[in-house]
Amino acid sequence: MFRAEQEIGQYVLVRRLGRGGFGEVWLAERRAKFVTTKVAVKLPLDDLIDVESVRQEAVLWEKASGHPNVLPIIDADEYDGQIVIVSEYAPDGSVEDLLRKEGRLPVRKAVELTIGILSGLEFLHARKIIHRDIKPANILLQGETPRLADFGISRIMKTTSVSVHMSGTPGYMAPESFDRKRTVQTDLWSVGVILYQMLKGELPFPYENFTELLGAIVLKEPEPLPAAIPPALSEIVFRALAKKPEERFASALEMRTALADFLIGISQPISSSSVVLPAPADAPTVAIPRPVEAPTVELETVVRSVGEMEATRAAVPTAEIPATAPANEIPATVAAANFEIHAPDAMPKPAADNPQIPIYLKIAAILGVLAVILGSLYLFNRSRNSAVDQATTGVEVKNGPVNPTASANAADPGSPNKPQSVDQTEQNSAEFEKSIKAARSFYEKGDFARAIENARTANRSNPDDYETKVLLGNANFDTENYEESARWYLAALEQKPDEADVRTDLGLTYAMRKSPDFDRAIDEFDKALASNPNHQQALQNLTFVYIKKGDAARAAETLARFEKVDPKNPAIPKLRDSLRKITPR
């Protein structure tokens, strides 16, 4: 295993950024006499190294470098027996991190990110490179600039590229990918999936079971985007997600141009969660009277404005405010459109033959208008508070009142008629968001102890959150506390029993213990493969465990399945060698 401060050639490892079936990625420093440069170092594990695969990836990545939306490769070499692939370091995480934190993005931000992604793809496709694994985790961020990364499964394309094996991340794979056929439109499908995800906060085909996911991608249409998304943008997204490649955009340039034209067509930033209505052109302006010593001409102006208001209020449209919109988020123009200010019917009107109005009548008129305005605001606030009380009365908290005196207060006629559990629920929600955000941040920095501490706090605030349990499983696994890791993975699987990734990680916890429980590990890998028969990591781990048990027959059978799914996986030669050692001659 690699460790912080370990020196590999000219690179000093700082902290781990991620791990996968190939090995690990670390933030490292290249230290020179006058400057220290931060870089990302990809480190294949010793028993998974296939030198030819590494060479091919490095050559392809170098060919793809040279564009602001493509993360460039810096070095690919072998130092002290360790192969490394070095790229620039993107300090602001990935689009996956962004979506995890924000859920869905405002329309303008989502479109601008997509335009950057397409610009990078344009560069790749011009060099006959299909990325083949476009997904949020492979799009890194430097400020607001997206940069394509991870060219481990990219390939030089012919007119139609045909692979001997499937590669990519299933949720982002185009229908033709499952037939091992790929064109530039295959990458554009993946971009369409990401844009859909950024706008809606979920994948267009949100299935966890591999068979269901495959069927949906090939046969079903995605659910419509939220109604607030402009139709022109929805049309672009769904064109990118057309089942037939020829019905999608012809190129990354064409899709990028369509999105750029869409941005030009919108006059102001649009939020994916709300559309701000434009202010009515003839909406009245209520003049606020100055102090009493103001000149009479100002008072007359106010009186005239009341008459103009009566004449124009019929033209002000009445907008409907969604019941779920928080009061402090109601656009000012919507709020204004929902109020109609009526002058009192008994307001004195000037006689036609007597245009001179006594000053006391003018003052009375002004005071009357102010009274109506203040009264309307009072009634509005009172009705709104009443609605809030009705909505919150009777809210059931799963674990009962947190405050032990809440029940007594509810029965006490002298106590406020507001359930304590509502405030406590809001407090728990805020504490959860703060804690889980900190936990993710510490985990990404490799500070697993503090990640665990904050994730535990988040779990106490929201015991039902699935991602918190997975994070606790991962962080404990990384600290080699496999028993605790297994406990959290099991808790997560109670909610999502068909999640193959978590099931595979659980199997690893049993296999990695000081006293390995290979039978339980095999059972978990089998369950993962029942959910996803082509789960590469489960097949690789299952082969490894059978070899460790000395079960050559089952190891050979599983290895054959693994090779069929991913024949170029760099782990296969090493597994084959290990299997040969335990096979009777």
N, C-alpha and C positions, 0 to 999 in steps of 0.2 A: 504493500500500500504506500501511496505517496504521503508526504507530510509537509507542513508549513516549514519554511526556511531551508527546505531541501534544495540543493544546487544540482541542476542538470545542464551541463555545458555552461553557457553564458546566462542561463535563466535561474532566478531564485523564486521558488514557489511561495505565494503569499496566502491564498485561501482557495478552497475548492469552489468552483462555480456550478458544477453539475457532474452527474455520472450517468452512464448508460451501459448498454451491452458491450460497446467497444472499449470502454475504459473510463477515463475521467477528463474533465476540462478544469484547468486551474488559472486563476489570475496570477501572473508572475511579473517579475521586474527584470528588465535587462539593464544591468548596472554598468555604467561606463565612468570614466574619470570625471566628466563634466556634466553628464545628464543621466537620469534614470527614466526609462520608458516602461510604462505598464502595457502588458500584452496578455493575450489569452493563449494558453498552451494546451493543445489536445494531446493526451497521453494514452495511447493504446496499452492495455494490460499485456504483460509479457506472454501469457499463454494464449492471447487472442491476436497476436501480431501476424499479419500476412503482408510481407514487404511489398509485394506487387500491388496489392490493393491500396496501400498507403501511397505508393508512388503514383498510381493512377489518380487518386484524389488530389494529390499535390499539384500534378500537372494540370488537371482540369481547373482547379481553383486559381492557379496562376493565370490561366487563359481567361478566366472570368473576372479577374481583378482589373481595376482601372476605371471604375465608375463610382460616383458619390453614393449611389444606392446599393453598392455591393461591398461587403466587408472584405478588404484585401488580405491575401496571404503574405506573410513576412518571411517565413523560414520553414523549411521541411528538411529534417536531417536526423542523424543518429548521434547521440552523445552518451558516452559511457555505457553503450549497449541499450539505451532507451531511445526509441523513435519518438520524435516530436513533430507536430504540425502547429505552427505559430501564426496567429493572425492579430490584427489590431484588436484592442479591447474596447468594447462598447459599454460605457459606464452606466447607462440608463436602463438596463434591463432589456426585455423583449416585449413584443406586442402581447404575448401571452401574459406576462406580468401586468401589463397595463389593463388588460381585460379582466384579470383576476381582481384587481383593485377597484376598477370603475364599473364593471359590469358591462354596460354598453356606452358608446361614445356619442357625443354630439355629431350631428350630420356632417358639418363642415370638417371637423377633425377627422372623422372616419374617411371621408372622401379624399382629403389631402394626404393622409397616410397611404391610401390605396394608389393614388397617383404616383407617389414615390416608389411603391413596390413595383408598379407596372413599368416605371422608367428603368428600374434595375433589370426587370425581365426583358425589356426591349433590348438592352445591351447584351444579355445572355443569348437571346434567340438570334440576334444578328451574328453571333459567333457559333451558331448551330448547337447551342447547349440547352437541353431541357433540364430544369432543376429537379422535377419529379417529387419533391417533398416540401412544397410551399405550405407552411403552417405558421401560426403565431409564434411558436417557440423558436423558429428558424429565421425570424425577422427581428433583428436587434435594433435598438434605438440609441442614437447619439443626439441628444436634445430632441427635436421634433423630426429628425431625419431617420426614416426606416432604412435598414441595410440588410440585404439578403446574405445569409450565412449557411454553413453546413452543406458542402458539396460532396458528401460521402457517397450518395447514391445517384448523383447527376451523371449524365452521359451525353456524349456527342450524338446528335440525331441525324438520321436520314430523313427522307420525306415523311415516312412513318416509322417510328422507332418501335421495335418489338423486343421485349425482354424475355429471358428464359425464366424469370421469376417475378413475382409481384414485389413492388417496393413502394414505400410511402407510408403515410399515416392514414388509416382507413376513413376516418371522418372527413378528410380533405381530399380523398381520391375521387377522380372522375369515373363515370361508368365504364369507359373503355379501358381504364387502368386494370380492371379485374380480368380483362381479356389480354393483358400485357401489350396493349397498343397505346402509343403515346405520340402526341403532336404538340405544337405550341398551345393549342386549345386546352390540352390537359392541364397545363400550368394556369391558364386563365380560369378554368373551373375552380381550382383551389383558391385563386384570388377572389372569385365570386363568393365562395363559402366564407372566407375571412371577412369580406365586406358585409355580408348578411349577418355574421356573428357580431361584428362591431355595432351594427345598427339595431339589432334585436336583443343582444345579450345571450344568445344561445345558438347552437348549430342548426342549420336547416334540416338536418336529419339526426335528432338527438336520441339515438338508440345506443344502448350499451352492448346488447347482444350482437355479435358479429354477423350472424345470419340475417337478423332483422335489419341491421344497418345496410348490408349489401343489397337486400331486396328493396329497401327504400331508395337508395341511391340510383338503382337501375330502373325502378318502376314508378315511384311516387314523386309527386310534386311537393316542394316545401310549403309550409304554411305561409300565408301572406305576411309581409312586414307590417309593423304597427301603422295604424291609419295616419299618424302624424308624419310619416315619411312621404315626401313629395312623390307623386306618381312617376315623374320622369326618372327619378333615381331608382325606384322599384323596377322599372322597365329595364334599366341597365343591369341591375343585379340578376334578374331572372333570365335575361339573355345570356349572361355569363354562365348560368346554371342550366342551360338547355341540355337535354339528354344527348342530342346528336352534336358532335364537334362542329360540323359544318354550319349549325344554326347559332353558334356562339360568335363572338367577335373574331374577325379574321386574324388579328394580331394584337399584341400588347399596346401598340401605338393607337389602334382604332379604339380600344376600350379606354385608354388614357385620355384620348381626345374627347370622347363622349362625356367622361367625368369632368374634364376641364370646362367643356361647354355648359354642363349643368351648373358648375360653380359660378360661371359668368352670368348665368340666367337668374341666379337668386340675388336679391338686392341687399340681403342682410343675413347674418349668421342665423342658422336654424338649428334648434335643439331637437334631438330625436325624441325627447320626452314631452315637448310642448311646442306649439307654434304660436308666436305672439301676434295677435290680431293688429292690423294697422289702425291708427287712430282715425275716427270718422272725420272727413274733411270739414264738416260744418258743426263739429262738436262745440258747444258753448263754453265760454270762459267765464267763471264766476269771479267777479271783482270783489276783493276784500276791502271794505271801507276803511279809510284812514281815521285817525283820532278826530274827536269832535271839532278841533280847531282847524280842520282841513277846509279849504274854500268850498263854497256852494257848488261850483262847477263839477267837483268830483262826486258830490252826492247825486247830482242830476245824471251823471254818467252811469252810476250804479242803478238808478231807477230805470233808465233806458235799457240796461243790460237784462233786467228782469223781463221786460217786454220782449226783447229779442230771444230770450231763452224759451218763453212760451211759444213763440212763433216757429222755433227751429227744433224743439225737442221731438216732434214727430219723426224727424229725419234721422234721429240717433238710433241705430240698430240695437236690439236687445240680444246680448250674447249669453250663451249658457255656460256656466262655470261647472266643470266636472266636479262631482261630489267628492272625489278623492283628492282634489288639488288643495294643498295647504294654503291657508289664508295668506300667508306672507309670500306665496309664490304666484298669486293671481296677478296677471299683467295689468298694469295701470289702465291701459285702454279698455280691457275687458271690464274691469271694475267700474270705470266711468260709464260704460254703455249700459250697465245694469241699474243705474240710478236715474230716476226722473225727478226733477225738482219742480214742484208745482207751487205757484204763487197762490195764496189763499183767495177763495172765491169772493170773499168780502172786501178784498183790497180796494180802497177808494180809487176810482178812475177819474181823470180830469175831464171836466165838462168840455164839450166841443166849443162852446162859446166863451170859455174862460180858461185859456191856456196857462194862466198864472196859478201855480199850486203853492199853498202856504208851506213854509219850511217845516212846520211841525208834522204835516202829513208826509212829507218826504222822509223825515227821520223815522216816523212810525212805519213807513213802508220798508225801510232798510232793516229796522229791528225785526219786523215780521218775517222778512226773508231769512235773516240770520237764525231766528227761532226755528223756522221750518228746516233749515239745513242741519242745525244741531240736533233737532228732534229726530230727523231721519237717520243721522249717524248713530244716535243713541239706540233707536229701535233696531237698526241693522246689527250693531254689536251685541245687543241683548238676544236677538234671534239666533245669531251665530253661536253665542255661548250656549244657548239652550240646545242647539243642534249638537254641539260638541258633547254636552252633558248626556244627551240621549244616546249618542253613539257610543260613549264610553261606559255608561252605566251597565253593569252586568258583565263586563269583560271578564272572561274566565282565565285565570293563570293556572297553568298545568299543575304546578306544585303548591298551589294555595297561596295565601298572602305571605309575602316575605316578612312584613312587619308583624310581629306577634300580637300587636294591639289592634290590628286592622279590623278584625271581626267585632271586637268590643266597640270600637269607634263607630262602626256602621250601625250598631244597635243603639247608640247613645244619641238621643234627640238633639243634644247640644253640640255634636260634632259635625264638621263639614260633610255635606252629602256628596263626597267624591271618593271613589275607591282608591285605597292606597296602592293596590296592585298595579294600577295603570302607570303611576309615576315610577314604580319599581321596574316595570317592564321596559319603560323608556330608558331608565338608568342602565339596566342590564344590556340593552341594545347598544347604547353608546359605549359602555365598557367593553363589550364584545368587539365592536369595530376597532376600537383603539388597540386592544390586546392582540387580535389576530393580525392586524397590520404590522405591529411590532414583531410578532412571531415570524411572519413571512420575511421581514427585512433581516432579522438576525439569522434566519436559516440561509438566506441567499448569501450572507456574508460569511457563512461557515461557523457562526457562533451558536452551536447547537444547544448548549446549556441554557442560554438566555432565550433561545427559540422555544425550548421546552417549557421554560418558566412562564412565558407569555401565552403560549398555546394552552397551558393548563388553566390560566386565568380566563381565557376565552371560552374554554370548555365549561367552566363553572357558570359563566354568564349565559351560555347557550349550549346546553348538553346535547342538543340534537343536530348540531352542525357537522355534516359529513366531512368536509374538507379539513376541519380542525383535527379530527381523529386521524385522518391520513397523514397530516403534517406531524402529529405526535408520533405516529408509527415510523415515518421517515427519519425524523430527528433522533429518535432513540436507536434506530438501526445504525445511523451514522456514528453514534457514540458506542456502538457494539453492545448496547443493552438489549439483547435480542428477546428476552422474556417480556420486557415492557413493550417493546416494539410489537410483538405478536399480540399482546393484549389490545393495543389500540387498533391494529389492523382488523382483529376480530370484531371489535366494536363497530368499525366502519362497514364491515361486510354484513353485519346484521341489518344495515339500512340498504346496502346495494350488494346482494350476494353474488350477482353475476359480473362484478367488476374484475376483469381478468388481470389487470395490472396489479391491483392490491392483493388479489389471491396469489399471484406469483411472488410478490414481495413477502407475503406471509410464509409461503413455502421456504423461501430463502432463510427466514429467521430460524426455522427448525433445522435447516441444513448447516447453518453457520455457528451453532452453539458449540461450546466446548465439548459437550457430549451430544453429538448430532442425533436428531430423531429423523432418520431418512424416510421411514415409513409415513410419518405425518407430512413430511415435505412432499413426497410423491403424491399423496392424497390431494394436497392443495394444488400441485401442478396439474393433476388430472382434472380437477374442478375448473381450473383456469382454461384448460384446453376444451372442456365441455362447452364453455361460454364462447371461446374463440379458438377453433381448431388450428388456426394458423398463427397462434401467438408465438413469435420467434423466441422471446426470452424464456417462456415456459418450456418450450421444446429443448432449448439449449440447457437450461438448468436441470430438466428431467434427465437428459442424457448424462450430464455430469454426475448426478446423484446415483444413477444406475451403475456408472463406472466405479464410483466410490464404494458401492455395495458389492462390487464384483459380479454383478448380474450382466454378463456379456451379451446374452441373447436379447434381453429387453433394451439394453443400451444400444445395440445394433439396430433394433427395430425403431427406436425413437430417433436415433441419428439419421436413419433413412428418411423419416418424416421431416426432420429438420432440413436436410439437404434438399428435399423436394420443394419446401416452402422458400428457402433462401440459400441456393447452392453456392453463392459467392460469399457467404458470411465468413469473415476471417477466423472465427472460432472453430470452424469445421476441421481444418487440418490438424489442429492440436487435439481435438476430441477424437479424431480418427486414430492418431498416434497412441493416445491413452487407451483407447479401446483395444488396439492391437496388442498392447502389453498384457491385458487380462484375458485375451481370447486363447483358449487351449489350442495347441498345435497338434 
